[in-house]
C-alpha cells in the first residue's frame, strides 16, 4: 500500500455562522452570499432601488471625529432576504403557459 506524508490541502470551511459580515472589497464577491459590494450596498443603504427602505439590516461603526466607517451587514437579515426568493420561486406558477408557434412566418 502506498501512503503519503504530504498534507492534504483543503479550502478553509466556515465553522460557525457569523453574526455580522463586512462588505467585500471591490471587485471581489462576498464569500457568504456571492453578491458584489455594490449589490450589498443597494440592499443595506436607503436608495432609489429599494424605495429608501433597505430590506437588509446593517450597522455602521465609526469613532467620533472619523470620516470613514466600517459597514457591517447583519448576516441573518441577509440570509432571510435571500431565502425569500427561494420561497417565491417554489410557489411560482405562470398564469398562462407560453406557447411558441414557429410554423407561421411574420409577414
Biopython code that builds the backbone (N, CA, C, O; Angstrom):
import numpy as np
from Bio.PDB.StructureBuilder import StructureBuilder

atoms = [
    (1, "UNK", "N", (0.844, -1.173, 0.000)),
    (1, "UNK", "CA", (0.000, 0.000, 0.000)),
    (1, "UNK", "C", (0.884, 1.229, 0.000)),
    (1, "UNK", "O", (1.923, 1.267, 0.660)),
    (2, "UNK", "N", (0.456, 2.240, -0.754)),
    (2, "UNK", "CA", (1.233, 3.462, -0.817)),
    (2, "UNK", "C", (0.611, 4.560, 0.032)),
    (2, "UNK", "O", (-0.499, 5.018, -0.239)),
    (3, "UNK", "N", (1.328, 4.972, 1.045)),
    (3, "UNK", "CA", (0.863, 6.071, 1.883)),
    (3, "UNK", "C", (1.692, 7.301, 1.562)),
    (3, "UNK", "O", (2.839, 7.195, 1.129)),
    (4, "UNK", "N", (1.114, 8.443, 1.774)),
    (4, "UNK", "CA", (1.840, 9.678, 1.529)),
    (4, "UNK", "C", (1.934, 10.483, 2.819)),
    (4, "UNK", "O", (1.031, 10.458, 3.655)),
    (5, "UNK", "N", (3.020, 11.179, 2.958)),
    (5, "UNK", "CA", (3.194, 12.021, 4.131)),
    (5, "UNK", "C", (2.856, 13.469, 3.824)),
    (5, "UNK", "O", (2.903, 14.326, 4.706)),
    (6, "UNK", "N", (2.511, 13.739, 2.559)),
    (6, "UNK", "CA", (2.192, 15.115, 2.170)),
    (6, "UNK", "C", (0.844, 15.520, 2.756)),
    (6, "UNK", "O", (-0.111, 14.745, 2.708)),
    (7, "UNK", "N", (0.761, 16.714, 3.301)),
    (7, "UNK", "CA", (-0.525, 17.163, 3.858)),
    (7, "UNK", "C", (-1.539, 17.406, 2.747)),
    (7, "UNK", "O", (-1.187, 17.810, 1.638)),
    (8, "UNK", "N", (-2.771, 17.158, 3.059)),
    (8, "UNK", "CA", (-3.854, 17.398, 2.126)),
    (8, "UNK", "C", (-4.323, 18.829, 2.337)),
    (8, "UNK", "O", (-4.674, 19.216, 3.451)),
    (9, "UNK", "N", (-4.327, 19.611, 1.266)),
    (9, "UNK", "CA", (-4.776, 20.996, 1.408)),
    (9, "UNK", "C", (-6.248, 21.092, 1.058)),
    (9, "UNK", "O", (-6.692, 20.596, 0.023)),
    (10, "UNK", "N", (-6.985, 21.728, 1.923)),
    (10, "UNK", "CA", (-8.413, 21.910, 1.724)),
    (10, "UNK", "C", (-8.738, 23.378, 1.950)),
    (10, "UNK", "O", (-8.068, 24.071, 2.715)),
    (11, "UNK", "N", (-9.766, 23.828, 1.278)),
    (11, "UNK", "CA", (-10.215, 25.202, 1.482)),
    (11, "UNK", "C", (-10.759, 25.332, 2.902)),
    (11, "UNK", "O", (-11.422, 24.418, 3.393)),
    (12, "UNK", "N", (-10.489, 26.448, 3.562)),
    (12, "UNK", "CA", (-10.992, 26.614, 4.918)),
    (12, "UNK", "C", (-12.521, 26.662, 4.924)),
    (12, "UNK", "O", (-13.138, 27.379, 4.137)),
    (13, "UNK", "N", (-13.106, 25.900, 5.810)),
    (13, "UNK", "CA", (-14.559, 25.844, 5.914)),
    (13, "UNK", "C", (-15.034, 26.855, 6.955)),
    (13, "UNK", "O", (-14.330, 27.167, 7.915)),
    (14, "UNK", "N", (-16.224, 27.345, 6.739)),
    (14, "UNK", "CA", (-16.818, 28.235, 7.728)),
    (14, "UNK", "C", (-17.398, 27.344, 8.820)),
    (14, "UNK", "O", (-18.365, 26.616, 8.597)),
    (15, "UNK", "N", (-16.796, 27.411, 9.996)),
    (15, "UNK", "CA", (-17.183, 26.515, 11.077)),
    (15, "UNK", "C", (-18.367, 27.030, 11.875)),
    (15, "UNK", "O", (-19.078, 26.249, 12.506)),
    (16, "UNK", "N", (-18.582, 28.320, 11.852)),
    (16, "UNK", "CA", (-19.718, 28.875, 12.585)),
    (16, "UNK", "C", (-20.367, 29.971, 11.758)),
    (16, "UNK", "O", (-19.758, 30.555, 10.862)),
    (17, "UNK", "N", (-21.597, 30.223, 12.082)),
    (17, "UNK", "CA", (-22.335, 31.263, 11.378)),
    (17, "UNK", "C", (-21.961, 32.615, 11.977)),
    (17, "UNK", "O", (-22.075, 32.802, 13.188)),
    (18, "UNK", "N", (-21.517, 33.560, 11.149)),
    (18, "UNK", "CA", (-21.147, 34.867, 11.695)),
    (18, "UNK", "C", (-22.395, 35.673, 12.052)),
    (18, "UNK", "O", (-23.471, 35.450, 11.498)),
    (19, "UNK", "N", (-22.237, 36.601, 12.973)),
    (19, "UNK", "CA", (-23.339, 37.496, 13.308)),
    (19, "UNK", "C", (-23.361, 38.684, 12.349)),
    (19, "UNK", "O", (-24.427, 39.151, 11.949)),
    (20, "UNK", "N", (-22.172, 39.166, 11.985)),
    (20, "UNK", "CA", (-22.018, 40.280, 11.057)),
    (20, "UNK", "C", (-20.979, 39.911, 10.009)),
    (20, "UNK", "O", (-20.057, 39.141, 10.280)),
    (21, "UNK", "N", (-21.136, 40.466, 8.809)),
    (21, "UNK", "CA", (-20.128, 40.296, 7.770)),
    (21, "UNK", "C", (-19.778, 41.665, 7.209)),
    (21, "UNK", "O", (-20.617, 42.564, 7.157)),
    (22, "UNK", "N", (-18.530, 41.807, 6.790)),
    (22, "UNK", "CA", (-18.079, 43.061, 6.181)),
    (22, "UNK", "C", (-18.391, 43.056, 4.698)),
    (22, "UNK", "O", (-18.509, 42.002, 4.074)),
    (23, "UNK", "N", (-18.520, 44.242, 4.148)),
    (23, "UNK", "CA", (-18.675, 44.347, 2.709)),
    (23, "UNK", "C", (-17.354, 43.949, 2.053)),
    (23, "UNK", "O", (-16.290, 44.334, 2.537)),
    (24, "UNK", "N", (-17.404, 43.186, 0.964)),
    (24, "UNK", "CA", (-16.154, 42.791, 0.310)),
    (24, "UNK", "C", (-15.527, 43.972, -0.411)),
    (24, "UNK", "O", (-16.214, 44.922, -0.785)),
    (25, "UNK", "N", (-14.221, 43.904, -0.600)),
    (25, "UNK", "CA", (-13.540, 44.928, -1.390)),
    (25, "UNK", "C", (-13.878, 44.693, -2.853)),
    (25, "UNK", "O", (-13.951, 43.552, -3.311)),
    (26, "UNK", "N", (-14.079, 45.767, -3.569)),
    (26, "UNK", "CA", (-14.400, 45.660, -4.979)),
    (26, "UNK", "C", (-13.155, 45.242, -5.750)),
    (26, "UNK", "O", (-12.085, 45.763, -5.437)),
    (27, "UNK", "N", (-13.202, 44.370, -6.701)),
    (27, "UNK", "CA", (-14.319, 43.708, -7.358)),
    (27, "UNK", "C", (-14.630, 42.323, -6.795)),
    (27, "UNK", "O", (-15.334, 41.547, -7.441)),
    (28, "UNK", "N", (-14.130, 42.001, -5.625)),
    (28, "UNK", "CA", (-14.365, 40.680, -5.029)),
    (28, "UNK", "C", (-15.838, 40.510, -4.675)),
    (28, "UNK", "O", (-16.563, 41.485, -4.476)),
    (29, "UNK", "N", (-16.264, 39.251, -4.601)),
    (29, "UNK", "CA", (-17.633, 38.929, -4.206)),
    (29, "UNK", "C", (-17.662, 38.488, -2.749)),
    (29, "UNK", "O", (-16.664, 38.008, -2.212)),
    (30, "UNK", "N", (-18.806, 38.657, -2.127)),
    (30, "UNK", "CA", (-18.983, 38.236, -0.735)),
    (30, "UNK", "C", (-18.863, 36.715, -0.665)),
    (30, "UNK", "O", (-19.540, 36.018, -1.421)),
    (31, "UNK", "N", (-18.019, 36.181, 0.223)),
    (31, "UNK", "CA", (-17.860, 34.723, 0.306)),
    (31, "UNK", "C", (-19.094, 34.020, 0.877)),
    (31, "UNK", "O", (-19.231, 32.808, 0.712)),
    (32, "UNK", "N", (-19.978, 34.736, 1.533)),
    (32, "UNK", "CA", (-21.164, 34.135, 2.150)),
    (32, "UNK", "C", (-22.362, 34.119, 1.211)),
    (32, "UNK", "O", (-23.165, 33.187, 1.244)),
    (33, "UNK", "N", (-22.487, 35.147, 0.373)),
    (33, "UNK", "CA", (-23.672, 35.253, -0.473)),
    (33, "UNK", "C", (-23.357, 35.246, -1.972)),
    (33, "UNK", "O", (-24.233, 34.949, -2.784)),
    (34, "UNK", "N", (-22.129, 35.566, -2.339)),
    (34, "UNK", "CA", (-21.767, 35.653, -3.743)),
    (34, "UNK", "C", (-22.160, 36.973, -4.383)),
    (34, "UNK", "O", (-22.040, 37.133, -5.598)),
    (35, "UNK", "N", (-22.633, 37.929, -3.574)),
    (35, "UNK", "CA", (-23.046, 39.226, -4.097)),
    (35, "UNK", "C", (-21.872, 40.200, -4.132)),
    (35, "UNK", "O", (-20.923, 40.078, -3.358)),
    (36, "UNK", "N", (-21.951, 41.157, -5.031)),
    (36, "UNK", "CA", (-20.904, 42.167, -5.130)),
    (36, "UNK", "C", (-21.089, 43.238, -4.058)),
    (36, "UNK", "O", (-22.138, 43.324, -3.419)),
    (37, "UNK", "N", (-20.072, 44.034, -3.877)),
    (37, "UNK", "CA", (-20.123, 45.134, -2.909)),
    (37, "UNK", "C", (-21.247, 46.116, -3.258)),
    (37, "UNK", "O", (-21.973, 46.575, -2.377)),
    (38, "UNK", "N", (-21.385, 46.433, -4.553)),
    (38, "UNK", "CA", (-22.412, 47.397, -4.944)),
    (38, "UNK", "C", (-23.822, 46.846, -4.710)),
    (38, "UNK", "O", (-24.715, 47.592, -4.309)),
    (39, "UNK", "N", (-24.030, 45.551, -4.957)),
    (39, "UNK", "CA", (-25.350, 44.958, -4.714)),
    (39, "UNK", "C", (-25.653, 44.922, -3.218)),
    (39, "UNK", "O", (-26.780, 45.206, -2.812)),
    (40, "UNK", "N", (-24.666, 44.580, -2.398)),
    (40, "UNK", "CA", (-24.892, 44.589, -0.953)),
    (40, "UNK", "C", (-25.190, 45.999, -0.462)),
    (40, "UNK", "O", (-26.056, 46.185, 0.392)),
    (41, "UNK", "N", (-24.485, 46.994, -0.990)),
    (41, "UNK", "CA", (-24.770, 48.383, -0.618)),
    (41, "UNK", "C", (-26.200, 48.756, -0.991)),
    (41, "UNK", "O", (-26.879, 49.460, -0.243)),
    (42, "UNK", "N", (-26.646, 48.291, -2.125)),
    (42, "UNK", "CA", (-28.013, 48.560, -2.569)),
    (42, "UNK", "C", (-29.041, 47.939, -1.623)),
    (42, "UNK", "O", (-30.147, 48.460, -1.473)),
    (43, "UNK", "N", (-28.677, 46.830, -0.989)),
    (43, "UNK", "CA", (-29.593, 46.142, -0.069)),
    (43, "UNK", "C", (-29.583, 46.734, 1.333)),
    (43, "UNK", "O", (-30.572, 46.611, 2.057)),
    (44, "UNK", "N", (-28.489, 47.372, 1.730)),
    (44, "UNK", "CA", (-28.380, 47.844, 3.119)),
    (44, "UNK", "C", (-28.484, 49.352, 3.282)),
    (44, "UNK", "O", (-28.697, 49.832, 4.395)),
    (45, "UNK", "N", (-28.339, 50.116, 2.196)),
    (45, "UNK", "CA", (-28.405, 51.569, 2.292)),
    (45, "UNK", "C", (-29.688, 52.084, 1.639)),
    (45, "UNK", "O", (-30.101, 51.563, 0.603)),
    (46, "UNK", "N", (-30.322, 53.093, 2.224)),
    (46, "UNK", "CA", (-31.518, 53.660, 1.592)),
    (46, "UNK", "C", (-31.157, 54.278, 0.244)),
    (46, "UNK", "O", (-30.252, 55.107, 0.150)),
    (47, "UNK", "N", (-31.879, 53.862, -0.799)),
    (47, "UNK", "CA", (-31.626, 54.392, -2.142)),
    (47, "UNK", "C", (-32.888, 54.243, -2.989)),
    (47, "UNK", "O", (-33.877, 53.659, -2.547)),
    (48, "UNK", "N", (-32.842, 54.767, -4.189)),
    (48, "UNK", "CA", (-33.998, 54.692, -5.084)),
    (48, "UNK", "C", (-34.342, 53.242, -5.398)),
    (48, "UNK", "O", (-35.519, 52.895, -5.486)),
    (49, "UNK", "N", (-33.339, 52.393, -5.568)),
    (49, "UNK", "CA", (-33.557, 50.988, -5.947)),
    (49, "UNK", "C", (-34.402, 50.231, -4.926)),
    (49, "UNK", "O", (-35.106, 49.290, -5.291)),
    (50, "UNK", "N", (-34.343, 50.630, -3.640)),
    (50, "UNK", "CA", (-35.139, 49.944, -2.618)),
    (50, "UNK", "C", (-36.196, 50.869, -2.007)),
    (50, "UNK", "O", (-36.661, 50.634, -0.892)),
    (51, "UNK", "N", (-36.573, 51.921, -2.743)),
    (51, "UNK", "CA", (-37.571, 52.899, -2.282)),
    (51, "UNK", "C", (-37.213, 53.495, -0.927)),
    (51, "UNK", "O", (-38.088, 53.801, -0.118)),
    (52, "UNK", "N", (-35.926, 53.652, -0.696)),
    (52, "UNK", "CA", (-35.390, 54.227, 0.539)),
    (52, "UNK", "C", (-35.786, 53.427, 1.781)),
    (52, "UNK", "O", (-35.856, 53.967, 2.885)),
    (53, "UNK", "N", (-36.047, 52.118, 1.582)),
    (53, "UNK", "CA", (-36.325, 51.200, 2.686)),
    (53, "UNK", "C", (-35.457, 49.952, 2.496)),
    (53, "UNK", "O", (-35.889, 48.997, 1.851)),
    (54, "UNK", "N", (-34.246, 49.947, 3.047)),
    (54, "UNK", "CA", (-33.350, 48.802, 2.827)),
    (54, "UNK", "C", (-33.943, 47.503, 3.392)),
    (54, "UNK", "O", (-34.390, 47.470, 4.538)),
    (55, "UNK", "N", (-33.943, 46.436, 2.584)),
    (55, "UNK", "CA", (-34.502, 45.162, 3.050)),
    (55, "UNK", "C", (-33.571, 44.376, 3.973)),
    (55, "UNK", "O", (-34.007, 43.431, 4.631)),
    (56, "UNK", "N", (-32.299, 44.756, 4.027)),
    (56, "UNK", "CA", (-31.319, 44.037, 4.846)),
    (56, "UNK", "C", (-30.753, 45.000, 5.882)),
    (56, "UNK", "O", (-30.411, 46.139, 5.563)),
    (57, "UNK", "N", (-30.656, 44.536, 7.124)),
    (57, "UNK", "CA", (-30.149, 45.379, 8.210)),
    (57, "UNK", "C", (-28.629, 45.428, 8.204)),
    (57, "UNK", "O", (-27.961, 44.462, 7.835)),
    (58, "UNK", "N", (-28.099, 46.567, 8.619)),
    (58, "UNK", "CA", (-26.657, 46.727, 8.744)),
    (58, "UNK", "C", (-26.378, 47.767, 9.817)),
    (58, "UNK", "O", (-27.268, 48.501, 10.246)),
    (59, "UNK", "N", (-25.115, 47.813, 10.238)),
    (59, "UNK", "CA", (-24.697, 48.834, 11.189)),
    (59, "UNK", "C", (-23.432, 49.487, 10.657)),
    (59, "UNK", "O", (-22.688, 48.895, 9.874)),
    (60, "UNK", "N", (-23.206, 50.706, 11.093)),
    (60, "UNK", "CA", (-22.021, 51.449, 10.695)),
    (60, "UNK", "C", (-21.212, 51.758, 11.945)),
    (60, "UNK", "O", (-21.726, 52.349, 12.894)),
    (61, "UNK", "N", (-19.947, 51.359, 11.942)),
    (61, "UNK", "CA", (-19.063, 51.620, 13.071)),
    (61, "UNK", "C", (-18.126, 52.757, 12.713)),
    (61, "UNK", "O", (-17.364, 52.672, 11.749)),
    (62, "UNK", "N", (-18.190, 53.825, 13.499)),
    (62, "UNK", "CA", (-17.341, 54.980, 13.257)),
    (62, "UNK", "C", (-17.028, 55.639, 14.587)),
    (62, "UNK", "O", (-17.922, 55.891, 15.395)),
    (63, "UNK", "N", (-15.762, 55.914, 14.805)),
    (63, "UNK", "CA", (-15.363, 56.637, 16.009)),
    (63, "UNK", "C", (-15.679, 58.112, 15.828)),
    (63, "UNK", "O", (-15.735, 58.613, 14.705)),
    (64, "UNK", "N", (-15.880, 58.789, 16.918)),
    (64, "UNK", "CA", (-16.157, 60.214, 16.881)),
    (64, "UNK", "C", (-14.997, 60.952, 16.212)),
    (64, "UNK", "O", (-13.833, 60.745, 16.554)),
    (65, "UNK", "N", (-15.331, 61.803, 15.266)),
    (65, "UNK", "CA", (-14.316, 62.566, 14.558)),
    (65, "UNK", "C", (-13.760, 61.876, 13.319)),
    (65, "UNK", "O", (-13.062, 62.501, 12.521)),
    (66, "UNK", "N", (-14.063, 60.599, 13.156)),
    (66, "UNK", "CA", (-13.583, 59.873, 11.969)),
    (66, "UNK", "C", (-14.481, 60.175, 10.778)),
    (66, "UNK", "O", (-15.688, 60.356, 10.937)),
    (67, "UNK", "N", (-13.898, 60.231, 9.592)),
    (67, "UNK", "CA", (-14.708, 60.450, 8.394)),
    (67, "UNK", "C", (-15.143, 59.143, 7.748)),
    (67, "UNK", "O", (-16.188, 59.095, 7.099)),
    (68, "UNK", "N", (-14.362, 58.088, 7.913)),
    (68, "UNK", "CA", (-14.705, 56.791, 7.323)),
    (68, "UNK", "C", (-15.271, 55.868, 8.388)),
    (68, "UNK", "O", (-14.952, 55.982, 9.571)),
    (69, "UNK", "N", (-16.115, 54.954, 7.942)),
    (69, "UNK", "CA", (-16.734, 53.997, 8.847)),
    (69, "UNK", "C", (-16.620, 52.600, 8.258)),
    (69, "UNK", "O", (-16.302, 52.431, 7.081)),
    (70, "UNK", "N", (-16.881, 51.611, 9.085)),
    (70, "UNK", "CA", (-16.937, 50.219, 8.645)),
    (70, "UNK", "C", (-18.405, 49.816, 8.642)),
    (70, "UNK", "O", (-19.076, 49.919, 9.669)),
    (71, "UNK", "N", (-18.910, 49.361, 7.504)),
    (71, "UNK", "CA", (-20.294, 48.915, 7.393)),
    (71, "UNK", "C", (-20.325, 47.411, 7.602)),
    (71, "UNK", "O", (-19.642, 46.666, 6.899)),
    (72, "UNK", "N", (-21.127, 46.960, 8.579)),
    (72, "UNK", "CA", (-21.299, 45.539, 8.866)),
    (72, "UNK", "C", (-22.730, 45.138, 8.540)),
    (72, "UNK", "O", (-23.682, 45.789, 8.969)),
    (73, "UNK", "N", (-22.871, 44.066, 7.781)),
    (73, "UNK", "CA", (-24.184, 43.557, 7.383)),
    (73, "UNK", "C", (-24.609, 42.501, 8.386)),
    (73, "UNK", "O", (-23.814, 41.637, 8.756)),
    (74, "UNK", "N", (-25.854, 42.563, 8.827)),
    (74, "UNK", "CA", (-26.391, 41.552, 9.741)),
    (74, "UNK", "C", (-26.621, 40.280, 8.920)),
    (74, "UNK", "O", (-27.481, 40.247, 8.040)),
    (75, "UNK", "N", (-25.850, 39.243, 9.215)),
    (75, "UNK", "CA", (-25.841, 38.012, 8.434)),
    (75, "UNK", "C", (-27.235, 37.381, 8.339)),
    (75, "UNK", "O", (-27.683, 37.022, 7.250)),
    (76, "UNK", "N", (-27.914, 37.246, 9.474)),
    (76, "UNK", "CA", (-29.237, 36.607, 9.469)),
    (76, "UNK", "C", (-30.233, 37.388, 8.612)),
    (76, "UNK", "O", (-31.054, 36.789, 7.918)),
    (77, "UNK", "N", (-30.165, 38.709, 8.656)),
    (77, "UNK", "CA", (-31.056, 39.536, 7.861)),
    (77, "UNK", "C", (-30.814, 39.311, 6.370)),
    (77, "UNK", "O", (-31.764, 39.230, 5.590)),
    (78, "UNK", "N", (-29.551, 39.210, 5.975)),
    (78, "UNK", "CA", (-29.211, 38.963, 4.582)),
    (78, "UNK", "C", (-29.707, 37.589, 4.135)),
    (78, "UNK", "O", (-30.259, 37.460, 3.042)),
    (79, "UNK", "N", (-29.518, 36.570, 4.961)),
    (79, "UNK", "CA", (-29.938, 35.220, 4.595)),
    (79, "UNK", "C", (-31.461, 35.107, 4.510)),
    (79, "UNK", "O", (-31.973, 34.416, 3.630)),
    (80, "UNK", "N", (-32.185, 35.767, 5.399)),
    (80, "UNK", "CA", (-33.653, 35.767, 5.339)),
    (80, "UNK", "C", (-34.111, 36.415, 4.034)),
    (80, "UNK", "O", (-35.017, 35.914, 3.369)),
    (81, "UNK", "N", (-33.481, 37.523, 3.675)),
    (81, "UNK", "CA", (-33.819, 38.208, 2.428)),
    (81, "UNK", "C", (-33.567, 37.298, 1.218)),
    (81, "UNK", "O", (-34.423, 37.187, 0.341)),
    (82, "UNK", "N", (-32.414, 36.658, 1.167)),
    (82, "UNK", "CA", (-32.097, 35.784, 0.029)),
    (82, "UNK", "C", (-33.004, 34.564, -0.021)),
    (82, "UNK", "O", (-33.420, 34.147, -1.102)),
    (83, "UNK", "N", (-33.313, 33.989, 1.135)),
    (83, "UNK", "CA", (-34.196, 32.807, 1.167)),
    (83, "UNK", "C", (-35.618, 33.151, 0.732)),
    (83, "UNK", "O", (-36.339, 32.275, 0.255)),
    (84, "UNK", "N", (-36.031, 34.396, 0.884)),
    (84, "UNK", "CA", (-37.378, 34.781, 0.458)),
    (84, "UNK", "C", (-37.538, 34.584, -1.049)),
    (84, "UNK", "O", (-38.645, 34.333, -1.523)),
    (85, "UNK", "N", (-36.448, 34.695, -1.801)),
    (85, "UNK", "CA", (-36.521, 34.461, -3.237)),
    (85, "UNK", "C", (-36.679, 32.984, -3.557)),
    (85, "UNK", "O", (-37.303, 32.636, -4.559)),
    (86, "UNK", "N", (-36.128, 32.115, -2.730)),
    (86, "UNK", "CA", (-36.321, 30.675, -2.937)),
    (86, "UNK", "C", (-37.786, 30.309, -2.753)),
    (86, "UNK", "O", (-38.336, 29.531, -3.533)),
    (87, "UNK", "N", (-38.414, 30.860, -1.736)),
    (87, "UNK", "CA", (-39.829, 30.571, -1.489)),
    (87, "UNK", "C", (-40.683, 31.085, -2.636)),
    (87, "UNK", "O", (-41.626, 30.412, -3.054)),
    (88, "UNK", "N", (-40.368, 32.271, -3.153)),
    (88, "UNK", "CA", (-41.124, 32.820, -4.272)),
    (88, "UNK", "C", (-40.988, 31.945, -5.509)),
    (88, "UNK", "O", (-41.964, 31.750, -6.234)),
    (89, "UNK", "N", (-39.791, 31.414, -5.763)),
    (89, "UNK", "CA", (-39.580, 30.582, -6.941)),
    (89, "UNK", "C", (-40.287, 29.245, -6.801)),
    (89, "UNK", "O", (-40.790, 28.713, -7.791)),
    (90, "UNK", "N", (-40.338, 28.688, -5.594)),
    (90, "UNK", "CA", (-41.011, 27.410, -5.397)),
    (90, "UNK", "C", (-42.513, 27.530, -5.588)),
    (90, "UNK", "O", (-43.161, 26.563, -5.988)),
    (91, "UNK", "N", (-43.079, 28.695, -5.312)),
    (91, "UNK", "CA", (-44.523, 28.902, -5.437)),
    (91, "UNK", "C", (-44.910, 29.531, -6.765)),
    (91, "UNK", "O", (-46.088, 29.806, -6.994)),
    (92, "UNK", "N", (-43.949, 29.763, -7.637)),
    (92, "UNK", "CA", (-44.228, 30.448, -8.900)),
    (92, "UNK", "C", (-44.990, 29.543, -9.844)),
    (92, "UNK", "O", (-44.566, 28.428, -10.145)),
    (93, "UNK", "N", (-46.116, 30.041, -10.303)),
    (93, "UNK", "CA", (-46.903, 29.344, -11.313)),
    (93, "UNK", "C", (-47.322, 30.388, -12.347)),
    (93, "UNK", "O", (-48.038, 31.330, -12.006)),
    (94, "UNK", "N", (-46.897, 30.245, -13.589)),
    (94, "UNK", "CA", (-47.307, 31.227, -14.589)),
    (94, "UNK", "C", (-48.811, 31.188, -14.800)),
    (94, "UNK", "O", (-49.422, 30.120, -14.769)),
    (95, "UNK", "N", (-49.410, 32.363, -15.015)),
    (95, "UNK", "CA", (-50.861, 32.421, -15.207)),
    (95, "UNK", "C", (-51.265, 31.730, -16.501)),
    (95, "UNK", "O", (-52.213, 30.945, -16.520)),
    (96, "UNK", "N", (-50.556, 32.019, -17.572)),
    (96, "UNK", "CA", (-50.826, 31.378, -18.864)),
    (96, "UNK", "C", (-49.529, 30.782, -19.377)),
    (96, "UNK", "O", (-48.502, 31.461, -19.391)),
    (97, "UNK", "N", (-49.555, 29.531, -19.796)),
    (97, "UNK", "CA", (-48.329, 28.964, -20.347)),
    (97, "UNK", "C", (-47.954, 29.650, -21.661)),
    (97, "UNK", "O", (-48.816, 29.981, -22.476)),
    (98, "UNK", "N", (-46.695, 29.848, -21.839)),
    (98, "UNK", "CA", (-46.201, 30.484, -23.056)),
    (98, "UNK", "C", (-46.143, 29.434, -24.155)),
    (98, "UNK", "O", (-45.551, 28.370, -23.979)),
    (99, "UNK", "N", (-46.763, 29.743, -25.291)),
    (99, "UNK", "CA", (-46.737, 28.823, -26.424)),
    (99, "UNK", "C", (-46.070, 29.519, -27.589)),
    (99, "UNK", "O", (-46.429, 30.636, -27.962)),
    (100, "UNK", "N", (-45.095, 28.840, -28.152)),
    (100, "UNK", "CA", (-44.364, 29.387, -29.287)),
    (100, "UNK", "C", (-44.863, 28.703, -30.544)),
    (100, "UNK", "O", (-44.881, 27.476, -30.633)),
    (101, "UNK", "N", (-45.268, 29.505, -31.512)),
    (101, "UNK", "CA", (-45.717, 28.972, -32.783)),
    (101, "UNK", "C", (-44.665, 29.329, -33.828)),
    (101, "UNK", "O", (-44.630, 30.450, -34.334)),
    (102, "UNK", "N", (-43.822, 28.375, -34.138)),
    (102, "UNK", "CA", (-42.715, 28.619, -35.066)),
    (102, "UNK", "C", (-43.080, 28.300, -36.504)),
    (102, "UNK", "O", (-42.298, 28.590, -37.410)),
    (103, "UNK", "N", (-44.254, 27.705, -36.742)),
    (103, "UNK", "CA", (-44.616, 27.322, -38.108)),
    (103, "UNK", "C", (-45.100, 28.504, -38.932)),
    (103, "UNK", "O", (-45.016, 28.470, -40.160)),
    (104, "UNK", "N", (-45.606, 29.547, -38.284)),
    (104, "UNK", "CA", (-46.093, 30.707, -39.029)),
    (104, "UNK", "C", (-44.961, 31.711, -39.213)),
    (104, "UNK", "O", (-44.119, 31.878, -38.331)),
    (105, "UNK", "N", (-44.947, 32.368, -40.347)),
    (105, "UNK", "CA", (-43.935, 33.396, -40.583)),
    (105, "UNK", "C", (-44.541, 34.756, -40.282)),
    (105, "UNK", "O", (-45.745, 34.959, -40.440)),
    (106, "UNK", "N", (-43.700, 35.686, -39.849)),
    (106, "UNK", "CA", (-44.167, 37.052, -39.572)),
    (106, "UNK", "C", (-44.145, 37.849, -40.861)),
    (106, "UNK", "O", (-43.085, 38.307, -41.288)),
    (107, "UNK", "N", (-45.299, 38.020, -41.487)),
    (107, "UNK", "CA", (-45.371, 38.757, -42.750)),
    (107, "UNK", "C", (-46.196, 39.994, -42.597)),
    (107, "UNK", "O", (-46.369, 40.743, -43.558)),
]
sb = StructureBuilder()
sb.init_structure("model")
sb.init_model(0)
sb.init_chain("A")
sb.init_seg("    ")
for serial, (resi, resn, name, xyz) in enumerate(atoms, 1):
    if name == "N":
        sb.init_residue(resn, " ", resi, " ")
    sb.init_atom(name, np.array(xyz, "f"), 0.0, 1.0, " ", f" {name:<3s}", serial, name[0])
structure = sb.get_structure()
